[in-house]
Amino acid sequence: MALFFQTLPFLLDGLLTTLLVSVSVVVLSLAIGIPLGCMLVFGPLWARLPIRLYADFVRGVPILVLLYFVYYGLPVIAVNLPSLPAAVVALTAFKTAQIIEIARGAFQSIPVDQMEAAKSIGLTLPDRFVHVLAPQAVRRFLPPFVNSVVDTVKGSSLVSLLGVVDLMLSLQQVIGRTHIALPLYGIGALMYFAINFPLSALSRRLEKRFI
Amino acid sequence: MTAAPAEPVIRIAGITKSFGSHQVLKGIDLAVGKGEVVAIIGPSGSGKTTLLRCINFLEEYDGGSVRIDGVEVGYKDTADGRRRRSDRELARIRVEAAMVFQQFNLFPHLTAAQNVMLGLVKSRGKSKGEARQIAEKWLTRVGLAAKFDALPSQLSGGQQQRVGITRAVAMEPKVLLLDEITSALDPELVGEVLAVVQELAAEGRTMILVTHEMAFAREVADRVVFTDQGRIVIDAPPATVFDDQPNERLRSFLSRFAAFHRPR
């Protein structure tokens, strides 16, 4: 018990870093991925092609490769990022590709009929988008998006491999000093679970409500 | 009742339409006067739904012209020749030919009243309050007074289609286009939808309907148009079309609806 209270502040620092990385990645990838996803659906061919290539390529590469590429690879062309920004950049590159796909699916799964009905009551393109397409797309976007946030939190443990002291690395550091592995990994797992379980529950509720 | 007035609401002249190498419409001429109800019948693949969809430019015709109250629907003539109209121009024209769809196509995220209100607010410039009043008035008329705030998923097929009709007719379009509006309904729900259409016809609304309900076409239409292989073969009052029809192709088509192929 004493051990628990001694290590807790240290682990909470790590947890904070995990949350910081996760939130940054989610916010950035939403800001980049949603416009790109819309362009993949509605844009001209010259815009769709590179986005399609990017999404397919990045989703086909292990996240760890992306992390090492940004942290160890980019310095070769004089892009020297410290570990935390490098980690956020690499995870964002990956998450953006996923968001692009989720956004594309959300729009494309809306039947063409919906647009025709909107046209036949005289809605212009902006009105069709705002009042008919977007609200339906959001409903289709949310459940897979929330699942993808859960993946981000779990996947963020990889940043420990760049030396970012997140929850994962702080656990390993504490274990390295105390040699008490099992209870500490247990505590770490519970912390990840405490973040992700509410998100999974939310996703299930959204699915029930909208699908 | 059938005398076409001087300037028809809809004037279709020589429209053609191809899907790839298959020509679906091979030069169609049709004029519909104010207050007329025209039923289009014909075998599937004869181009009747395509014809209807050309009227509000959901289907872009290749040649010929469609005019609503004298205004060309899809194109305009400029110094450089014929140009497709802008989205904004199309929106303004399309609302005058509001359509009711086979699969209802209600907006699933909006309530019955909101489905009706959206076009009123966005295309007809009504305030939310006005639009709500109009929507409630119409929904009450079609027997959905208890369903203003129901989502489409909470309504039966017949109820959904009545909302679909309301959404279109509340726009007070110059012509109402009905595309096989009972084909997706269970047989016992067809009556309630047709009753609404009949009432609209009785109050003098201009309508063009594609239908497989021959008895209904006979009862409600001023004129029946028979299309076959991309052309209009017959355009005549129902009595002429359904009774003692000399045209072989029409006779053979109608014989598939045996119950209605009988002299009065």
Contacts between the chains, C-beta under 8 A, distances in Angstrom:
chain1	res1	chain2	res2	distance
A	111	B	105	8.0
A	113	B	101	6.7
A	113	B	103	6.1
A	113	B	105	4.4
A	114	B	105	6.5
A	114	B	107	6.9
A	116	B	58	5.3
A	116	B	99	7.7
A	116	B	101	7.2
A	116	B	105	6.6
A	117	B	99	7.8
A	117	B	101	6.4
A	117	B	105	3.8
A	117	B	106	7.4
A	117	B	107	7.0
A	117	B	167	7.9
A	118	B	107	7.7
A	119	B	56	7.5
A	119	B	58	6.4
A	119	B	90	7.5
A	119	B	91	7.3
A	119	B	94	5.8
A	120	B	56	5.7
A	120	B	58	6.8
A	120	B	94	6.0
A	120	B	95	8.0
A	120	B	97	7.6
A	120	B	98	5.5
A	120	B	99	4.0
A	120	B	101	8.0
A	120	B	168	7.1
A	120	B	177	7.7
A	121	B	94	7.8
A	121	B	95	6.2
A	121	B	98	5.8
A	121	B	118	6.9
A	121	B	119	3.2
A	121	B	123	6.0
A	121	B	167	6.4
A	121	B	168	7.0
A	121	B	171	5.9
A	122	B	91	4.7
A	122	B	92	6.6
A	122	B	94	5.3
A	122	B	95	2.8
A	122	B	98	7.7
A	122	B	119	6.0
A	122	B	122	7.4
A	122	B	123	3.3
A	122	B	124	7.7
A	122	B	171	7.0
A	123	B	91	6.3
A	123	B	118	7.3
A	123	B	119	6.8
A	123	B	122	5.5
A	123	B	123	6.4
A	124	B	87	5.7
A	124	B	88	5.5
A	124	B	91	4.6
A	124	B	122	7.8
A	125	B	87	4.9
A	127	B	122	4.8
A	131	B	107	8.0
A	131	B	118	5.9
A	131	B	122	6.9
A	132	B	107	5.9
A	132	B	118	7.9
A	135	B	109	4.8
A	136	B	107	7.9
A	136	B	108	6.9
A	136	B	109	5.6
A	139	B	109	6.7
